[in-house]
Amino acid sequence: MTRIESKKVEINKPASELLVFLEDMNNFKQLLPEGRISDWQSDGKSCSFKVQGAATIGLEVAGSDGPDHLRLKATDRSPFPFTLDVRLDEQGGVTTAWQEFNADLNPFIKMMVEKPLKNLFDHIAERMKEIHG
């Protein structure tokens, strides 16, 4: 199992408010790197997009466990099955946010995608912080 964890960022908002934003997949585009994404589509519960120089990725909301966890999973538009868990740890109105990617990748695919995915997830974490302060 390949596991990639993004950096952790602190956001001055309650976890419940961040979860509402993240559960609407229309908002996910705001978290992606501008100029590197094309073919964006979203229906609110799922989205798909093409990453420049890489494959098309499809994501859909797979559920949440309270205000501190949102699970997204790959759709059939993605090149391989995976889950992306968004973790929200709130302490006194400040939320630490990060993502955990899990996929069963063969060693060759892992070698190709590990660094670009880590960079993408770190970017998403930074954008969450920029958008929500």
Rosetta blueprint (number, residue, H / E / L):
1 M L
2 T E
3 R E
4 I E
5 E E
6 S L
7 K L
8 K L
9 V E
10 E E
11 I E
12 N L
13 K L
14 P L
15 A H
16 S H
17 E H
18 L H
19 L H
20 V H
21 F H
22 L H
23 E H
24 D L
25 M H
26 N H
27 N H
28 F H
29 K H
30 Q H
31 L H
32 L L
33 P L
34 E L
35 G L
36 R L
37 I E
38 S E
39 D E
40 W E
41 Q E
42 S E
43 D L
44 G L
45 K L
46 S E
47 C E
48 S E
49 F E
50 K E
51 V E
52 Q L
53 G L
54 A L
55 A L
56 T E
57 I E
58 G E
59 L E
60 E E
61 V E
62 A E
63 G E
64 S E
65 D L
66 G H
67 P H
68 D H
69 H E
70 L E
71 R E
72 L E
73 K E
74 A E
75 T L
76 D L
77 R L
78 S L
79 P L
80 F L
81 P L
82 F E
83 T E
84 L E
85 D E
86 V E
87 R E
88 L E
89 D E
90 E E
91 Q E
92 G L
93 G L
94 V E
95 T E
96 T E
97 A E
98 W E
99 Q E
100 E E
101 F E
102 N E
103 A E
104 D L
105 L L
106 N L
107 P H
108 F H
109 I H
110 K H
111 M H
112 M H
113 V H
114 E H
115 K H
116 P H
117 L H
118 K H
119 N H
120 L H
121 F H
122 D H
123 H H
124 I H
125 A H
126 E H
127 R H
128 M H
129 K H
130 E H
131 I H
132 H H
133 G L
